[in-house]
Amino acid sequence: MTGVAALAAVLAALAAPPLTATRERALLATWLGGPGKDTLTSATILADGSGLVGGMIAFDKLKLLKPARAVAGVGDGIVARVIPTETDILAVQRFSGTVADLDSDADGGTYITGDFGSIRVSARGQTIWMSNVGGPSARISVGPSGGAFVLSGKTLTSINSRGHAARQWDIPAAFVSDVEWDPETSLVFVTGFDNQKGHKGAVEAAFVYAYDAQGKQAWKAYGWSGVELDDEGLMADTRGCRLAMGKDGRLYVAGESAGASTLWTRMPQDLKAKADLVKADKYQDPAGADSTTLTFIGRLDTKTGHSEGGTLLLGRLPDGKASAMRPRALAVSADGRIFVGGAAAAGAPISEGAITGQTPVLRSSGAAAAEGGEGGAFLVIFDLLFRRLYATTLCDGQTNAVAVAPTYVIAVGDGEGGLVTERPLQADAGGEVDGWIVILPMRLGPAVRPAPTPPLAPLPFGR
């Protein structure tokens, strides 16, 4: 982004009114699940504007109000196609194991990974390539020329346009949680944490690493040694959780910290320099958080790893005490809004007028957050200056993925109850833990509905 464009974006953000959802309702809010344990893990938006959600659901045992129009494959792993103007599933592709993650490209191609390996499917439903690289918690990112990067455990694999493993290397860390590729720099990024030893004890230290296509590290952000962190009194355990590339060419990071004495409060490549974190109110100010788990959201320059701003996020109980919020989902819209989801204890921020689970009555309009909001699966939206625009909880579980289209937002996750359904595919939870989908209007304002959906391209899976 040029200096002029960046300034224009900042001025636009300053002028943007706060988002509320007064009198607005979800476009769709539904359970998906059978009698056992089910989950939705992932979501992506296709080039034609439809959405895909993936996970593990015993599809034969679903009690849908309307059947899916097309079902192919066998197994409890599913990828389902939905659009906000429909009240049934358009197509389902089933897999022999959990669908762990999804991604898509500008040509309408879909990239799927899970227990069964990894697959690229064209916009017309043709399988372009298949690979045995994957796993139950694998992550996938679109790569160059129709290839992909797949993270399986601590191993990162570059898959070429024919589905062959072009290069593979291990990340030197205790745990690696996500991967993202930047087409502009051709760098691939990973985040997670490593176990470090300080002077008096152990600490988990979050990191973000950048690699070139050959597996050579280009830069490191955070990832300090335990001794360095101990010397600065920053011994809260930290973990990098999710990454997302913005249309502005920046890398966005969501992480967590077991308390306020955390490396996230420092510049990613200068431990002695304090980060300029936004402290908009008590939900973004960690004062008194002690060992409460906090969410961190930050933006990095992809070429260098330098910080371009960030904030912390936490809940607050009615007595002012801190309450935990753990990130599990991250997405960035084309206009720079940052969407974060995860699991919150009681006291998560709730915007006035927000569409909310747990409490079916919409709150009155206004700019302030409600006191002592509900816990559960949260969704929080920030502007590009990390000011909180919107916050809500959707049910009593956790948000696992968020995908953003120009006119709507898909959030998916799992939970046991508390979802306020709207035009549901399945009105009630089916078992102990079930998947759920919530589709919200992008504007999240009064009387706003998405424009009519254009005619869809052929189904991305077999008819």
C-alpha positions in Angstrom: 0.0 0.0 0.0 1.4 3.4 -1.0 1.7 6.2 1.5 -1.2 8.1 -0.2 -3.4 5.0 -0.2 -2.5 4.2 3.4 -3.4 7.8 4.5 -6.7 7.6 2.5 -7.6 4.3 4.3 -6.9 5.8 7.7 -9.0 8.9 6.9 -11.8 6.6 5.7 -11.6 4.6 8.9 -11.7 7.7 11.1 -14.9 8.8 9.3 -16.6 5.4 9.5 -19.5 5.2 11.9 -19.6 2.5 14.6 -21.2 -0.7 13.5 -24.3 -1.9 15.4 -26.9 -4.4 14.7 -29.9 -2.6 16.1 -33.2 -4.3 14.8 -31.0 -6.5 12.5 -31.1 -10.2 12.5 -28.8 -12.9 11.3 -29.3 -14.0 7.7 -29.0 -17.6 8.8 -28.2 -19.2 12.2 -28.4 -23.0 12.3 -27.2 -26.1 14.0 -25.6 -28.9 12.0 -25.1 -32.1 14.0 -26.2 -35.6 14.7 -26.4 -37.5 18.0 -22.6 -37.6 18.6 -19.8 -35.1 18.7 -19.8 -32.9 15.6 -17.8 -29.8 14.6 -17.4 -27.2 11.9 -13.8 -26.3 11.6 -13.4 -24.1 8.6 -15.0 -21.7 6.1 -14.1 -19.9 2.9 -15.8 -17.7 0.3 -15.7 -18.7 -3.4 -15.3 -16.3 -6.3 -19.0 -16.6 -7.2 -20.0 -15.3 -3.7 -21.1 -18.6 -2.2 -19.6 -20.0 1.0 -18.1 -23.3 1.9 -17.9 -24.7 5.4 -16.1 -27.8 6.4 -15.8 -30.1 9.4 -16.9 -33.5 10.8 -20.6 -34.3 11.0 -22.4 -37.6 10.7 -24.4 -36.3 7.7 -26.7 -39.3 7.4 -28.1 -38.6 10.9 -28.8 -34.9 10.3 -32.4 -33.9 10.7 -32.4 -31.1 8.2 -35.6 -29.1 7.4 -34.6 -29.5 3.7 -32.3 -32.1 2.2 -29.1 -31.0 0.4 -29.5 -30.7 -3.3 -26.4 -32.7 -4.1 -24.5 -35.2 -2.0 -21.4 -37.0 -3.1 -18.8 -39.2 -1.4 -18.8 -41.2 1.8 -17.7 -40.5 5.4 -18.5 -38.1 8.2 -16.1 -35.4 7.0 -18.0 -32.8 5.0 -17.7 -29.7 2.9 -21.1 -28.0 2.4 -22.0 -25.1 0.1 -24.3 -22.4 1.4 -25.4 -18.9 0.5 -27.2 -16.4 2.7 -30.3 -16.2 0.5 -31.0 -20.0 0.8 -32.4 -22.0 3.6 -31.0 -25.4 2.5 -27.5 -26.7 1.7 -26.7 -26.5 -2.0 -24.2 -29.3 -2.1 -22.2 -31.6 0.2 -19.0 -33.5 -0.5 -18.3 -36.1 2.1 -14.8 -37.3 3.1 -13.4 -40.3 5.1 -12.1 -38.1 7.9 -12.3 -34.7 9.4 -12.1 -31.7 7.1 -9.6 -29.6 9.0 -9.2 -26.5 6.9 -10.3 -24.8 3.6 -9.0 -22.1 1.3 -10.0 -20.8 -2.1 -8.5 -18.8 -4.9 -9.6 -16.0 -7.2 -10.5 -18.5 -10.0 -13.0 -20.3 -7.8 -10.8 -23.2 -6.9 -11.1 -24.9 -3.5 -8.3 -26.3 -1.4 -9.2 -28.9 1.2 -7.1 -30.6 3.9 -7.8 -33.2 6.6 -7.3 -36.8 7.7 -7.6 -37.9 4.1 -4.8 -35.7 2.7 -5.2 -32.5 0.6 -7.2 -31.8 -2.5 -7.6 -29.0 -5.0 -11.0 -28.8 -6.8 -11.7 -26.5 -9.7 -14.7 -24.1 -9.9 -16.4 -26.7 -12.1 -16.0 -29.5 -9.6 -13.1 -31.3 -11.2 -10.4 -32.7 -8.9 -7.1 -31.0 -10.1 -4.8 -32.8 -7.7 -4.7 -34.9 -4.6 -1.9 -35.4 -2.1 -1.5 -37.6 0.9 -0.2 -34.7 3.0 -2.7 -33.7 5.7 -3.9 -34.6 9.1 -6.8 -34.1 11.6 -5.6 -30.6 12.5 -3.8 -29.7 9.3 -3.9 -26.2 7.8 -3.8 -25.2 4.2 -3.0 -22.0 2.3 -3.3 -21.3 -1.4 0.2 -21.3 -3.0 1.8 -20.2 -6.2 0.4 -21.4 -9.6 -2.4 -23.5 -8.3 -0.3 -25.2 -5.6 -0.6 -25.0 -1.8 1.2 -24.9 1.4 0.1 -27.6 3.9 1.0 -27.5 7.6 0.7 -30.9 9.3 2.0 -30.9 12.8 5.3 -29.1 12.7 6.0 -30.0 9.0 5.4 -27.5 6.2 5.0 -28.9 2.7 5.0 -27.0 -0.5 2.7 -28.7 -3.0 3.1 -27.8 -6.7 0.3 -27.4 -9.3 0.4 -31.2 -10.1 -0.1 -32.1 -6.4 3.5 -33.2 -5.8 5.4 -32.3 -2.7 8.0 -29.9 -4.1 9.7 -29.2 -0.8 9.1 -30.1 2.8 10.7 -28.8 6.0 10.2 -29.0 9.8 9.6 -25.8 11.8 11.9 -25.7 14.9 9.2 -25.2 17.5 7.1 -27.1 20.1 3.8 -26.4 18.3 2.9 -24.7 14.9 -0.8 -23.7 14.5 -1.2 -21.9 11.2 0.2 -21.1 7.7 -0.4 -18.3 5.2 1.2 -17.4 1.9 1.8 -14.0 0.4 1.7 -13.8 -3.4 3.4 -10.4 -3.5 6.6 -11.4 -1.6 6.3 -15.1 -2.3 7.0 -15.7 1.4 5.1 -18.3 3.5 4.4 -17.5 7.2 3.8 -19.8 10.2 2.9 -19.1 13.8 2.9 -21.1 17.0 5.0 -21.3 20.1 8.2 -22.8 21.5 9.0 -24.0 25.0 11.8 -21.8 26.5 13.6 -21.7 29.9 14.0 -18.5 31.9 16.2 -18.0 35.0 13.6 -19.4 37.3 11.1 -21.3 35.2 9.7 -22.3 31.8 7.7 -20.2 29.4 5.9 -20.7 26.1 7.0 -18.1 23.6 4.9 -17.2 20.6 6.6 -16.6 17.2 5.9 -15.7 13.6 8.4 -17.0 11.0 8.7 -16.1 7.4 10.3 -18.5 4.8 11.1 -18.3 1.1 10.0 -21.1 -1.3 13.2 -23.0 -0.6 12.5 -23.2 3.2 15.1 -20.5 4.1 14.0 -18.2 7.0 13.5 -14.6 5.8 12.7 -13.1 9.1 11.5 -13.8 12.6 9.0 -11.9 14.8 8.7 -12.5 18.5 10.1 -15.9 19.4 12.4 -14.6 22.1 14.4 -16.9 24.4 13.2 -17.6 27.9 16.2 -15.8 29.5 15.5 -12.7 27.4 11.8 -12.7 28.4 12.7 -13.3 32.0 15.1 -10.4 32.0 12.2 -8.1 30.9 9.7 -9.7 33.3 7.5 -11.0 30.4 7.0 -14.6 31.6 3.3 -15.0 30.6 2.9 -18.0 28.3 2.1 -16.9 24.8 0.9 -18.7 21.7 0.5 -17.7 18.1 -2.9 -19.1 16.9 -4.0 -17.8 13.5 -2.7 -15.9 10.5 -4.6 -14.0 7.7 -3.4 -12.0 4.7 -5.1 -8.7 4.1 -5.9 -7.2 0.8 -3.6 -4.4 2.0 -0.7 -6.8 1.6 -0.1 -7.0 5.4 0.0 -10.1 7.6 -2.5 -10.2 10.5 -1.8 -12.3 13.6 -4.1 -13.6 16.4 -2.4 -15.0 19.5 -3.1 -15.5 23.1 -1.3 -14.8 26.4 -1.8 -16.1 29.9 -1.7 -12.7 31.5 -0.6 -9.1 30.8 3.1 -9.5 31.3 3.5 -10.7 27.8 5.8 -10.4 24.8 2.9 -9.1 22.7 3.3 -5.8 24.5 6.7 -5.4 22.9 7.9 -4.7 19.3 8.2 -8.0 17.4 12.0 -7.5 16.7 13.0 -5.3 19.6 12.1 -6.8 23.0 13.1 -3.6 24.8 10.8 -1.4 22.8 7.1 -1.2 23.9 4.5 -1.9 21.2 2.0 0.9 20.5 -1.1 -1.2 21.4 -4.6 0.4 21.2 -6.3 0.6 24.6 -9.7 1.8 23.5 -11.5 0.8 26.7 -11.4 -1.8 29.5 -11.9 -4.6 27.0 -8.7 -3.6 25.2 -6.7 -2.6 28.3 -5.1 -5.5 30.2 -4.8 -3.6 33.5 -5.3 -6.0 36.3 -5.5 -9.0 34.1 -2.9 -11.0 36.1 -2.8 -14.5 34.6 -6.1 -14.2 32.7 -5.9 -15.5 29.1 -6.0 -12.5 26.7 -6.3 -12.3 22.9 -3.7 -10.4 20.8 -4.4 -9.1 17.4 -1.6 -7.5 15.4 -0.5 -6.4 11.9 2.9 -7.1 10.5 4.8 -5.9 7.4 5.2 -9.0 5.2 8.7 -7.9 4.0 10.3 -7.3 7.3 8.0 -8.6 10.2 7.9 -5.1 11.6 4.8 -4.2 13.7 2.1 -2.0 12.2 -0.2 -1.8 15.2 -2.2 -4.1 17.4 -4.4 -4.5 20.5 -5.3 -6.9 23.2 -8.8 -8.2 23.9 -10.3 -9.6 27.1 -13.6 -9.9 28.9 -14.6 -8.0 32.0 -17.0 -9.2 34.8 -19.5 -6.8 36.3 -17.0 -6.2 39.2 -14.3 -5.2 36.7 -12.2 -8.3 37.0 -10.6 -9.7 33.9 -12.1 -12.7 32.0 -10.5 -15.0 29.4 -10.9 -14.7 25.7 -9.0 -17.2 23.4 -8.7 -16.7 19.7 -9.4 -19.5 17.2 -10.4 -17.6 14.0 -9.1 -14.7 12.1 -10.2 -13.0 8.8 -9.7 -9.6 7.2 -12.2 -7.9 4.8 -11.2 -6.1 1.6 -11.9 -2.8 3.3 -9.5 -3.6 6.2 -11.9 -4.7 8.9 -10.4 -7.4 11.2 -12.7 -10.3 12.3 -11.6 -12.4 15.3 -13.5 -15.3 16.8 -12.8 -17.9 19.5 -14.0 -18.9 23.0 -14.8 -16.5 25.8 -15.6 -16.9 29.5 -18.4 -14.8 31.0 -17.9 -11.0 30.6 -17.1 -10.9 26.9 -17.9 -7.5 25.3 -21.3 -7.2 23.6 -22.0 -4.2 21.4 -25.3 -2.4 22.0 -27.8 -3.7 19.5 -25.7 -6.8 18.7 -27.2 -10.0 17.3 -26.3 -12.4 20.1 -26.7 -16.0 21.1 -27.4 -16.8 24.8 -29.8 -13.9 25.0 -32.4 -13.8 22.3 -33.5 -10.2 23.0 -31.6 -7.6 21.0 -30.1 -4.9 23.1 -30.9 -1.3 22.7 -28.9 0.9 20.3 -25.8 2.8 21.3 -22.1 2.8 21.1 -21.0 1.3 24.4 -20.5 -2.3 25.2 -22.9 -4.0 27.6 -21.7 -4.8 31.1 -20.9 -8.4 32.0 -21.8 -9.9 28.6 -22.3 -13.6 28.1 -19.4 -16.0 27.4 -19.2 -18.5 24.6 -18.4 -18.4 20.9 -17.4 -14.8 20.3 -17.1 -12.6 17.2 -15.3 -9.2 17.4 -14.7 -6.8 14.6 -12.0 -4.1 14.6 -11.3 -1.3 12.1 -7.8 -0.9 10.6 -6.9 1.3 13.6 -7.8 -1.6 15.9 -10.8 0.2 17.3 -13.5 -2.3 18.2 -16.5 -1.8 15.9 -18.7 -4.8 16.9 -18.7 -7.6 19.4 -21.1 -10.4 20.3 -21.3 -14.0 21.4 -23.2 -16.5 19.2 -23.7 -19.6 21.4 -22.1 -21.3 24.4 -19.3 -23.0 22.4 -16.4 -21.6 20.3 -15.9 -19.9 17.0 -13.5 -22.0 14.8 -13.5 -20.0 11.6 -14.7 -16.8 10.0 -14.9 -16.0 6.3 -15.8 -12.6 4.8 -17.7 -11.8 1.6 -18.5 -8.3 0.3 -22.1 -8.5 1.7 -22.0 -11.1 4.4 -19.8 -12.9 7.1 -19.8 -16.6 7.8 -18.8 -17.8 11.3 -18.7 -21.5 12.1 -17.8 -23.5 15.2 -19.2 -26.0 17.7 -21.2 -25.9 20.9 -23.9 -27.4 23.1 -26.6 -24.8 23.1 -27.5 -21.2 23.3 -27.7 -20.5 19.6 -30.6 -18.2 18.6 -31.6 -19.8 15.3 -32.7 -17.8 12.2 -34.1 -19.5 9.1 -32.4 -22.7 10.4 -31.4 -25.7 8.3 -31.6 -27.6 11.6 -33.5 -25.9 14.4 -32.2 -27.9 17.4 -28.8 -29.2 18.5 -28.6 -32.9 17.7 -26.2 -34.4 20.3 -23.6 -33.7 22.9 -21.6 -31.2 20.7 -22.8 -29.9 17.4 -21.5 -27.7 14.6 -23.2 -24.4 13.9 -23.2 -21.8 11.1 -24.1 -18.1 11.6 -24.3 -15.8 8.5 -24.4 -12.1 9.3 -24.9 -9.1 7.0 -21.6 -7.5 6.4 -22.7 -4.0 7.4 -24.3 -5.3 10.6 -26.5 -2.2 10.6 -30.2 -1.5 10.6 -32.3 -2.8 7.7 -29.3 -4.0 5.7 -29.5 -7.1 3.5 -27.1 -8.4 0.9 -27.8 -7.6 -2.7 -29.4 -10.4 -4.7 -27.0 -13.3 -5.3 -26.0 -13.6 -9.0 -26.5 -16.9 -10.8 -24.1 -19.5 -9.4 -21.4 -21.2 -11.3 -21.7 -25.1 -11.5 -21.5 -26.8 -8.2 -18.0 -27.1 -7.0 -18.5 -30.8 -6.2 -20.1 -33.7 -8.1 -23.8 -33.4 -8.9 
